[in-house]
């Protein structure tokens, strides 16, 4: 299967281009993603995300000159995003642990049990507008990407980011825990 026939299918606005690209590049892309992530499931997810993005963004098809480069760059970027999210989550967990482990920092924080914290979070999230509540739930509680959340809601990725920004701002005001936002992503 030649890349030329894949590109020709894209130029005809033919979805078979995605199928041909998938058949040709799925395994090499999974191996490439595994080199970044060292996790088969996450590598496969990254590759599948790349193909979903490719198939959804039909307006990009005529502009793709080299399908192999496009796919490998997309997977590379997705893997870097996963690694970045992983490191932020790990850093947040470490910071949270350090806050409770280091009593000499001079800041007295209220120590509440997990169910009380969860109740406060659920109450605060339920007070958000329906769209913000849905976006916060999808991204933080379900762990889906901005792109997937945007696709599910039929809005742009930037709209998702805006809802998250405004939602976090509202939540900060309604929850009096100074360590809330760093731990939001791993409480549930």
N, C-alpha and C positions, 0 to 999 in steps of 0.2 A: 504494500500500500504506500503510495508515494505521497509526500506532503503536498505536491502540486494538486493532486486530485482532491485533497482535503480543502485546500484554499479555494479551488474552483467551486466546490460545493458551498463554501461560505459566501463566495461572491454571487452565487445564484440564490442566496438566502435559503439554502437547503439544510435542514437539521441533520441530515445524514453526515455532514461534515463533523459534527460532534461525535457521532457514533464511530466514524472512522478514526478520529483522533483518539478517542477513548480506547479502542481496540489496539491501536498502535503504541500509545504512550502510557497506558495505565501502569503496567508493571515497572517500566524504567522510572517513572515518576515516584512510585511507591518506594523503590530502592533509594532514590535520591532524597526523598523526605525522611526516610528512616535514618539516613546518615546525619541529618540534623537533630531528629527528635529521639532516636533510640527507643522507639515505641511503635510497634506495628499498627496498632489501632489508631493512634493519633496520626501516623503517617498516611494511612488510608483515608482518614477523615480530611486531612489537608488536601490530598489529591482529589477526592470527591468534591470538596468545596471549590477547587479550581475548575473542575469540569462543570459544576452547576453554574458558577459565575460566567464561564464561557458560553454556555447554552442560553443563559438568561440575557446576556448583553449582545443581542443580535446587531445592535448598531455599531459594535466594534469589529464585526466580522470583515467588512470590506477593507479595514485598515490593517489587518494582520498580514504581515509580509512573511514572517517565519514562524509557523505554528509551534515548532519545537522550542524555539527560544521563548516565545510567549508563554507556553505552558510551564517550562522550567522556571522562568522568572516569577510567574504567579505562584507556583508551589513554594519557591524559595521565600517569597514575601509572606505567604501564609505561615510557613514554618517559623519564620522570625517573629511573627505576631504571637504564635503559640508559645514560643520560648519566652518572649517578653512578658506575656500574661502569667506564665508559670513563675517567672522570677519575681514579679510584682506580688503575686499571691504568697510565695514563700517568704518574701521580705516582710509582708504585712503580718504573717503569722509570727515571724521572729520578733518584730516590733511589739506585737501584742503580748507575747510571752515575756519579753524584757520589761514591759511596763509592770506586769504583775510580779515578776521575779525581783526587780530592783526597787526596793523600798527606800533606798537612799537618794533617790532623785529629787526629793523634796516636794513632789506633787502627790497629794492625797486623792486618789481616785476611788469612786464608789465601787465596791466589789459586789456584784449581784450575781445570782445564779443564772444559768443559761436560759432557763424557762422564762424568767422575768425579762431578760433581754429580748428573747424571741417574741414575747407578748408585746413589748414596747415597739419592736420593729414592725410586727404585723399590724398593730394599731396605726402606726405612723404611715405605713405603706397604704393601708386601706383608706386613709384620708386624702390620698392623692387623686387627681383627676383620673378617669378611666384609662385614657391613653398612656399617661405617665406610669400609672400602676402596672399596666400591661407590659410596657417597655422595661421597667425596673424588674418585674417578675421574670420576663424572658431572658434578659441579659445576666442578672445577678443570681437569680434562683435556679433557672434552668440551664444557665451557662452557655447560651447560644451566642453566636457572633453577631456583631452589628449588622452585617450584610444579610444574614439569615432573618434577623428580626425585621429588618426593612422589607425583605421579600414577603414575610408573613403578613405584615401590616399594610403592604402596598404603598410604602413611602420611601423616601431616600435615606441613605445611610446618615446623612447630616441631620435629618429630622430626628432619627433615633438618638444621635449624639446630643441634640438640643434637649430632647425629652429627658435624657439621663442627667444632663447638667442641671436642668431646672428641678428635676425630681430630687437629686441629691441635695440641692440647695434647700428645698422645702424640708427634706428629712433631717438635715443638720439643725434646722430651726426647731423642729418638733421633738427631737431626741436629745436629751441632755448628756449623752455619753460622749466624752471627748475622743474615745477610741472606736466609735461606731463605724465610720466609713471604711477604715482599713480592714475591719473584720467582716463587713457585710457580705463579701463574696464567699466566705467559707463557713458562715454560721449554719447554712442550710445545705 
